Structure formats: structure tokens, C-alpha cells
Amino acid sequence: MNSLIEDFAKYLKFEKGASKLTQRSYIYDAREFIKYLEQKKIELHIVKLSHLRAYLGSIYTDKESSTMARKLSALKSFFKFLKRENHIKDNHAEVLSIPKKRHKLPSFLNIDEIYILLNSPNVETMHGARDKSILELFYATGMRLSELVELNLKSFEKDFSRVKVLGKRNKERFIPVGRAASQALKAYIKVRKNGIQFSPEAFFLSQKGSRLSGRQVARIVDKYIMKASLNKKISPHSLRHTFATHLLENGADLRAIQELLGHVNLSTTQRYTHLSVDKLMEVYDKTHPRSNQ
């Protein structure tokens, strides 16, 4: 089975062009399904629709709809691969439907809160300088967590005015970096250890000198949310949402935000961005010809 998983991993990476996060998630889900079959003593080549439904039912109770949707998507991709490689005769997974996701509006910070957060790290230390540059970069660019952890020294232009990121489906895009974030990045690079044995090309380094993981970055964000005494559940994704919300509230075009976020569809951007009722009323009063008549 290990060789089968390895082949599936290559299929996701080279043929599907899946992001590293998707690759890891789908491989984990495929392993989880195979483990279930082994426990039930079911051979992979005889799996029927009833087996698939029984498996999904066994994990449904403690999973959110978004997690279930991902697991089912992974299963469908895995069985499509199995069918193509003639490991199975019939692909019963293709008739399964993915449950609709409940689109929750992510938490975000207002202007005062984001300023408090950005000023929380102690920039007199190397890790404080690193953490401030991480927070500033999230807010300045709206990049994904997966994109941030993959940044290398060569990802930035020399003056840190722009950064190249590798998004979903290996699609590259350039994002401008604001002055405050550029200054924070320059301050970090001055104290960043050089010639690190583990990941010399990685931009954001852990205490051991290796590339920071997504989990480590999430913990860094948690640390400063607590330090800033912000009574909100904020994640790196929330900072991405904060970036988009503040741009929109200050008059940025929705399609420009779409490009900055790296969304394929405009409808995805519309779910990330919103205006408060007060802001809508303000725009209406200023722009509608008969609003004050």
C-alpha cells in the first residue's frame, strides 16, 4: 500500500498540480481510508458504494462539514487515480456528492486592533523582529499561510517592495509590499542568522534554523493575539480576511483584491470581503444622487 500512496502523491503533485497543503491532506485522508479497509478486512479492488458510504458514516459524527467535504474530495480524487491506473474496475466514488460547506464569515480585526497586534512583538530580539515581519507581511499582502511558509530569500525584490508567491495549482503572482512591512522585513533580515545548515534559502526560520512550519506560524499569531489582549479568535486566515476587508472599505476595486488574493473566481473574493452597515450607508449617502433629497 505504501507504493500506492507514493504513486498517488506523485499524481497529486505532477498531474493535478495540487498545493502542498492539499497534497498532505489528501495523502493523509487516503491513508486513513486504507486503514479503515484493513480494519474491516476489505480488499481495495472489491470496494463498493456501500463500503464508501459506511466509511463516510463512521467519520461523519465528529467532523465539520468543511472537513467532510475535503475528505470526500480526497476520496474521489484517490479513486479517480485508482481507476486510471487499473487498480480498480469500477469507480464508485464518482457518484458520491460533496456536502455543501457552511460559509462562515472569518473573524477580522478593525484598524485599531490590527495596529495593536502589529506593535506587540519586541523587535529588540531576533525572534521578535521575525514575528513582527510575519504579522506585517500577512496584513500587507493578504497571502495565505501556505504561501508565507514557502517564502525564500529570493522571493523578495532587493528593496522588499514586492514579493513573489506560489499559490494554489502552482500559480505564481507578485504582490506589492507596503512601506511598514518592508521596513519590518529589512529589520528582520539584518538579524536573521546567515549560513543556516538546515534551510539556508528559507526566509522565515525557527529557533533551530529550519523553515518555519504552518503550525509554528499559527502559534506565533496566537501568541500575539493573547499578548495584545484581543478578545477574538484570530488565525492567519483572519489576517488575510482583514487585509481584504480594509482594502474594500477604503475603496479598492473587488477585481484588484481578487488578483492580490490569488482567487480564480470573483465569487470567492466576495465571500472574503464585506462592508459594515455603517460603511455601506456612508458610501450610499456620498454616491447616490437622491440619497439626501
Beta strands, then each sheet from edge to edge (+ up, - down):
strand 1: 162-166
strand 2: 172-176
sheet 1: 1+ 2-
end
